[in-house]
Amino acid sequence: MQQEALSCRMSGAGEPSAPGAITLEDLESMAEEQSPDAANHSNGSGQEDAEQERLLSYWQSVGRGHQVDVPRDMAQPIQQLTRNNQHQERESIPFTLIYRKEKFGEVLYEKRQYGKAKWACIKMQEEQYEQSICLGFMKLMKYICEQNSSGLYLGMTVPIVTIVHTNESHSEITRSVTVAYYLPEHLQNQPPQPYDSDIVIEEWPPTVVYTRSFRGVINEDSIMREINFLAELLESPELCLQNIFIVAGYTNPAAANRHNEIWFLQRP
């Protein structure tokens, strides 16, 4: 992956307890809680409107706990995701495992090859890191949930990834964040176009990444900690880009033992 092309690349999620940290994964976890009950409210336009209002109210209540406003125009995407979100239906991003470094049975890191693929991505630069993630996810969620040229629900893919940048001294993350969504395999050849002009469909070249799994919440401190940890483990970290990294999230923040990854990108 070339550094220029990385300006709109791959997202994780914010810390669930931090101000402004609501993310698409938060919304997914809410959908999982609501979906059985929601199914009972799906018959008839009146009941459907009531269901939509009830779900929006619920999400707005959760959003307020994170000091984030969930706008009324999220009502339909919320309802759509609620009805379609099933863990077994989430498509995983394909890759080839090149090498796995282990020590005493523990996987320290993996080297993977990701193929050329199309992604929907959006650049954000809010005052707070968590707010950028939140707003970016909600925009992508609208695209996934019918606000695209096909008018169809596109389906969820995992992981959701975030590109983060470090400052010149590599001591902290900058405000510039890119949130991206891997387009499902059946949409790769002809991706539906987003109605939101802020969302860009990009084709990324084949990429080699070094990745390490970690558990728990994601915030600026934990990201920097994992970046430094993986840099120490790699025999030749200078082979990777030094100021652009990827955070990948596989499970929602409500999980007690979240599955995340930090990715280093090998220089082309």
C-alpha positions in Angstrom: 0.0 0.0 0.0 1.4 3.3 -0.9 1.3 6.0 1.8 -0.7 8.4 -0.5 -3.3 5.8 -1.1 -3.6 5.2 2.6 -5.3 8.6 3.1 -8.6 6.7 2.8 -8.0 3.2 3.9 -9.1 0.9 6.7 -11.4 1.3 11.6 -11.8 0.1 15.0 -13.9 1.6 17.6 -13.9 4.0 20.5 -13.8 3.2 24.2 -17.4 2.5 25.2 -17.2 4.5 28.5 -15.4 7.5 27.1 -17.3 10.7 26.1 -18.3 10.6 22.5 -17.2 7.0 22.0 -20.4 5.6 20.4 -19.4 3.7 17.3 -21.0 1.5 14.6 -20.1 -1.5 16.8 -22.1 0.1 19.6 -25.0 0.4 17.3 -24.6 -3.2 16.2 -24.6 -4.4 19.8 -27.8 -2.4 20.4 -29.3 -4.0 17.4 -28.5 -7.4 18.7 -30.2 -6.6 22.0 -33.3 -5.2 20.2 -33.7 -7.6 17.3 -35.9 -10.3 18.8 -38.4 -7.7 20.1 -38.1 -5.6 17.0 -39.3 -8.6 14.9 -42.6 -8.5 16.8 -43.2 -4.9 15.7 -42.6 -5.3 11.9 -46.2 -5.8 10.7 -48.2 -2.9 9.4 -47.1 0.6 8.7 -48.3 2.0 12.1 -46.4 -0.7 14.0 -43.4 -0.2 11.8 -43.3 3.5 12.5 -43.7 2.8 16.2 -40.8 0.3 16.0 -38.6 2.9 14.2 -39.4 5.5 16.8 -38.8 3.1 19.7 -35.4 2.0 18.3 -34.3 5.6 17.6 -35.3 6.7 21.1 -33.4 3.8 22.6 -30.2 4.6 20.6 -30.5 8.3 21.4 -30.7 7.4 25.1 -27.5 5.3 24.8 -25.9 8.1 22.7 -26.5 10.7 25.4 -24.6 8.5 27.8 -21.6 8.9 25.5 -22.3 12.6 25.0 -23.1 12.0 21.3 -26.3 13.0 19.5 -27.9 10.4 17.3 -29.9 12.5 14.8 -33.4 11.7 13.7 -32.3 10.8 10.1 -30.6 7.7 11.6 -34.0 6.2 12.3 -34.3 4.2 9.1 -30.7 3.0 9.1 -31.1 1.9 12.7 -34.2 -0.1 11.9 -32.6 -1.6 8.8 -29.5 -2.7 10.7 -31.6 -4.1 13.6 -33.5 -6.3 11.2 -30.5 -7.6 9.2 -27.8 -7.8 11.8 -26.9 -11.4 12.6 -23.4 -12.4 13.6 -23.3 -15.4 11.4 -24.1 -13.2 8.3 -21.1 -11.0 8.7 -18.5 -11.5 6.0 -14.9 -11.7 7.0 -12.2 -9.9 4.9 -10.2 -12.6 3.1 -6.4 -12.8 3.6 -3.5 -15.3 3.2 -1.4 -16.1 6.2 2.3 -15.8 5.3 3.9 -16.3 8.7 3.0 -16.6 12.4 5.5 -15.8 15.1 4.8 -17.7 18.4 6.5 -18.0 21.8 5.5 -20.6 24.3 2.3 -21.3 22.4 1.3 -17.6 22.3 0.9 -15.9 18.9 3.0 -12.8 19.1 2.1 -11.5 15.6 1.1 -12.6 12.1 2.2 -11.6 8.7 -0.7 -11.5 6.2 -1.3 -10.7 2.6 -4.6 -8.9 1.8 -5.6 -8.8 -1.8 -6.8 -5.9 -4.0 -10.2 -4.8 -2.9 -12.7 -1.9 -2.9 -13.6 -0.1 0.3 -16.1 2.7 1.2 -14.2 5.2 3.4 -14.5 8.6 4.9 -12.0 10.9 6.4 -12.9 12.7 9.7 -11.1 15.3 11.7 -13.2 16.2 14.7 -11.9 17.7 18.0 -11.9 14.4 19.7 -10.8 11.0 18.3 -13.9 9.3 19.5 -16.2 11.8 17.9 -14.5 11.3 14.5 -15.0 7.6 14.8 -18.7 8.1 15.8 -19.6 10.4 13.0 -17.7 8.4 10.4 -19.4 5.2 11.4 -22.9 6.7 11.3 -22.2 8.1 7.8 -21.0 4.6 6.6 -24.0 3.0 8.4 -26.4 5.1 6.2 -24.5 3.9 3.1 -24.7 0.3 4.2 -28.4 0.6 5.1 -29.9 1.5 1.7 -28.7 5.0 1.2 -26.8 4.0 -1.9 -27.4 3.7 -5.7 -28.7 0.1 -5.3 -31.3 1.0 -2.7 -30.4 -2.2 -0.9 -29.0 -3.2 2.5 -25.4 -4.1 1.7 -24.6 -6.4 4.6 -21.9 -6.1 7.4 -18.3 -7.1 7.0 -15.6 -7.6 9.7 -13.4 -6.2 10.8 -14.4 -2.6 10.8 -11.1 -0.7 10.5 -9.7 2.7 11.4 -6.6 4.4 9.9 -4.8 6.4 12.5 -1.8 8.7 12.1 0.9 9.5 14.6 2.7 12.9 15.0 6.3 13.5 14.0 7.7 12.3 17.3 5.5 9.2 17.2 4.2 10.0 20.7 0.5 10.5 20.1 -2.3 10.0 17.5 -3.3 13.0 15.4 -6.9 14.2 14.8 -7.0 12.9 11.3 -8.9 9.6 11.2 -10.2 7.5 8.3 -13.1 5.1 8.8 -13.6 2.4 6.2 -15.9 -0.5 5.3 -14.9 -3.5 3.2 -17.5 -4.1 0.5 -18.9 -7.6 0.4 -17.5 -9.9 -2.2 -20.5 -9.9 -4.4 -20.3 -6.1 -4.6 -16.6 -5.8 -5.4 -17.0 -5.5 -9.2 -19.7 -2.9 -9.1 -19.9 -1.2 -5.8 -23.1 0.8 -5.1 -22.4 4.5 -5.1 -23.0 6.4 -1.9 -25.5 9.3 -1.8 -23.2 11.0 0.7 -20.4 12.8 -1.2 -18.1 12.5 1.8 -17.9 8.8 1.3 -15.4 7.6 -1.3 -15.2 4.2 -3.0 -11.5 3.3 -3.4 -9.7 0.3 -4.7 -6.7 -0.5 -2.6 -3.7 -2.5 -3.9 -2.6 -5.8 -2.4 -1.1 -5.1 1.0 1.2 -7.0 3.4 0.5 -6.3 7.1 2.0 -7.3 10.4 -0.8 -7.8 12.9 -1.1 -8.4 16.6 -4.3 -9.2 18.5 -5.1 -7.6 21.8 -8.1 -7.5 24.1 -10.0 -4.8 25.8 -11.2 -1.3 24.9 -9.6 1.0 22.3 -8.6 4.6 23.0 -5.6 6.8 22.2 -3.5 5.4 25.0 -4.2 1.8 24.2 -3.5 2.3 20.5 -0.1 3.9 21.2 0.7 1.1 23.7 0.0 -1.6 21.1 1.9 0.3 18.4 5.0 0.4 20.6 4.6 -3.2 21.7 4.4 -4.6 18.1 7.3 -2.4 17.0 9.4 -4.1 19.8 8.4 -7.5 18.6 9.2 -7.1 14.9 12.7 -7.9 13.8 12.7 -5.1 11.2 10.0 -2.6 12.0 11.7 -0.1 9.6 10.2 -2.2 6.7 6.8 -0.8 7.7 5.3 2.6 7.3 6.2 4.6 10.4 3.3 7.1 10.9 0.2 5.3 9.6 -1.4 2.3 11.4 -4.6 0.5 11.3 -6.9 -0.6 14.2 -9.3 -3.4 13.5 -12.3 -4.3 15.6 -14.0 -7.7 15.5 -16.4 -7.5 18.4 -18.7 -4.9 19.9 -17.7 -2.8 22.9 -20.3 -4.5 25.1 -18.2 -7.7 25.0 -16.3 -8.4 28.2 -13.2 -9.6 26.3 -13.1 -7.7 23.0 -11.1 -8.9 20.0 -9.0 -6.1 18.4 -5.9 -6.0 16.2 -3.2 -3.4 15.5 -1.8 -3.5 11.9 1.5 -2.3 10.6 1.7 -1.8 6.8 4.7 -3.1 5.0 6.3 -0.5 2.7 5.7 -1.2 -1.0 
